[in-house]
Amino acid sequence: MTVSFEQLFQGRIFSVVRHRSQTPDGRSVVREWVRHPGAVVIVPMIDDDHVCLIRNYRVAVDESLIELPAGTLEPNEQPHQTAVRELAEETGYRCQKMQPLLEFNMSPGITDERMHLFLATDLRPGEPSPEAGEQIENLALPWDEAMAMVADGQIKDAKSLVGLLLVDRT
């Protein structure tokens, strides 16, 4: 099987590549997809009955979405380190325990982005320090209210749906 990659675009965080290959029966296949370094998503449990979500403006959909805190892996950074850093930056919370729960692919039809889901517990409040340009607001909510927001479509972000629904089942 012949495989070739052509980089079409290199951005600050991700790149777009064209992948050419041949199927076992000899047909040529061309696909474009996004190479991404991976990311984390965190379910921050303030206590047994409250979770910290964020309201985050997303340029791609021109909308403020209700999400779990999340962020992209930095070069040479382990997912656990990213989760601790992103939780503090986006919410101000520091945690005593950051438990890995699951790894999943965000949208494997168009990207190789791998998400690392964590559960953060034993939280201590602090001051958030969002990156330049981030418009983030903390939303400390009762767990039942967050799950009602999942059910009625107020939470539309896929990584947040995965995280909330998984923790709700466990």
FIZATI-603331 format. One record per residue (C-alpha): residue in one letter; chain; x, y, z. Coordinates in steps of 0.2 Angstrom, whole numbers. Each point is the difference from the previous one (the first is absolute). Layout:
! residues N
residuo / cadena / px / py / pz
A / A / X / Y / Z
...
This chain:
! residues 170
residuo / cadena / px / py / pz
M / A / 0 / 0 / 0
T / A / 8 / 17 / -5
V / A / -3 / 14 / 12
S / A / 5 / 18 / -2
F / A / -4 / 16 / 10
E / A / 0 / 17 / -6
Q / A / -1 / 15 / 12
L / A / -13 / 12 / -6
F / A / 0 / 12 / 15
Q / A / 10 / 3 / 16
G / A / -9 / 10 / 13
R / A / 5 / 4 / 18
I / A / -8 / -15 / 7
F / A / -5 / -12 / -14
S / A / 5 / -4 / -18
V / A / -11 / -6 / -15
V / A / 7 / -15 / -10
R / A / -4 / -9 / -16
H / A / 2 / -18 / 2
R / A / 1 / -11 / -16
S / A / 0 / -19 / 1
Q / A / -5 / -15 / -10
T / A / -13 / -13 / 6
P / A / 5 / -19 / -1
D / A / -10 / -1 / -16
G / A / 10 / 14 / -8
R / A / -12 / 15 / 1
S / A / 8 / 17 / 4
V / A / -7 / 9 / 15
V / A / 2 / 18 / 5
R / A / -5 / 8 / 16
E / A / 3 / 16 / 9
W / A / 1 / 1 / 18
V / A / 5 / 10 / 15
R / A / 16 / -5 / 10
H / A / -3 / 5 / 18
P / A / 12 / -2 / 16
G / A / -14 / -6 / 11
A / A / -10 / 8 / 14
V / A / -7 / -3 / 17
V / A / -17 / 3 / 7
I / A / -4 / 1 / 19
V / A / -15 / -4 / 10
P / A / 3 / 11 / 16
M / A / -11 / -6 / 14
I / A / -1 / 14 / 13
D / A / -8 / -12 / 12
D / A / -10 / -16 / -2
D / A / -15 / 10 / -7
H / A / 8 / 15 / -9
V / A / 10 / 1 / -16
C / A / 9 / 15 / -7
L / A / -4 / 3 / -19
I / A / 6 / 15 / -10
R / A / -9 / 12 / -12
N / A / 13 / 1 / -14
Y / A / -1 / 11 / -16
R / A / 4 / -11 / -16
V / A / 5 / 10 / -15
A / A / -4 / -15 / -12
V / A / -18 / -1 / 4
D / A / -1 / 19 / 6
E / A / -9 / -5 / 16
S / A / 3 / -1 / 18
L / A / -1 / -19 / 5
I / A / -2 / -8 / 17
E / A / 15 / -12 / 1
L / A / 11 / -9 / 12
P / A / 17 / 8 / 2
A / A / 12 / -7 / -14
G / A / 16 / 4 / -9
T / A / 13 / -6 / -12
L / A / 16 / -9 / 4
E / A / 16 / 10 / 0
P / A / 16 / -8 / -8
N / A / 7 / -12 / 12
E / A / -14 / 2 / 12
Q / A / -9 / -16 / 7
P / A / -19 / 0 / 0
H / A / 0 / 1 / 19
Q / A / 11 / 15 / 1
T / A / -11 / 8 / -13
A / A / -16 / -4 / 10
V / A / 7 / 8 / 16
R / A / 6 / 16 / -10
E / A / -16 / 2 / -10
L / A / -11 / -2 / 16
A / A / 9 / 14 / 9
E / A / 1 / 11 / -15
E / A / -18 / -1 / -5
T / A / -9 / -2 / 16
G / A / 12 / 5 / 14
Y / A / -2 / -16 / 9
R / A / 14 / -11 / 5
C / A / -3 / -18 / 4
Q / A / 7 / -13 / 12
K / A / -5 / -14 / -12
M / A / 0 / -1 / -19
Q / A / -6 / -17 / -5
P / A / 1 / -6 / -18
L / A / -16 / -7 / -6
L / A / 0 / -3 / -19
E / A / 9 / 4 / -16
F / A / -11 / 3 / -16
N / A / 1 / 7 / -18
M / A / -9 / 16 / -2
S / A / -5 / -2 / -19
P / A / 10 / -14 / -8
G / A / -7 / 4 / -17
I / A / 9 / 17 / -1
T / A / 14 / 0 / 14
D / A / 12 / -11 / 10
E / A / -4 / 10 / 16
R / A / 0 / -11 / 15
M / A / -9 / 6 / 16
H / A / 6 / -5 / 17
L / A / -15 / 1 / 13
F / A / 4 / 4 / 18
L / A / -10 / 1 / 16
A / A / 6 / 14 / 12
T / A / -5 / -2 / 18
D / A / 5 / 8 / 17
L / A / 0 / 18 / -8
R / A / 7 / 16 / 7
P / A / -6 / 16 / -7
G / A / 12 / 13 / -7
E / A / 1 / 13 / -14
P / A / -1 / -5 / -18
S / A / 13 / 5 / -12
P / A / -8 / -2 / -18
E / A / 11 / 2 / -15
A / A / 0 / 16 / -10
G / A / -16 / 1 / -10
E / A / -10 / -13 / 10
Q / A / -17 / 5 / 6
I / A / -4 / -12 / 14
E / A / -13 / 1 / 14
N / A / -1 / -13 / 14
L / A / -17 / -9 / 3
A / A / 0 / -9 / 17
L / A / -16 / -11 / -2
P / A / -9 / -13 / 9
W / A / 3 / -17 / -8
D / A / -18 / -3 / -4
E / A / -1 / 17 / -8
A / A / 15 / -4 / -11
M / A / -8 / -16 / -5
A / A / -17 / 9 / -4
M / A / 10 / 11 / -12
V / A / 7 / -15 / -9
A / A / -17 / -7 / -2
D / A / -8 / 16 / -7
G / A / 14 / 4 / -12
Q / A / 7 / 15 / 9
I / A / 17 / -9 / 1
K / A / 5 / -4 / -18
D / A / 18 / -2 / 1
A / A / 5 / -18 / -4
K / A / 15 / -2 / 12
S / A / -11 / 7 / 14
L / A / -14 / -12 / -4
V / A / 12 / -15 / 0
G / A / 7 / 6 / 17
L / A / -16 / 4 / 9
L / A / -9 / -15 / -6
L / A / 14 / -12 / 4
V / A / 2 / 7 / 18
D / A / -19 / -1 / 2
R / A / 0 / -18 / -4
T / A / 14 / -5 / 12
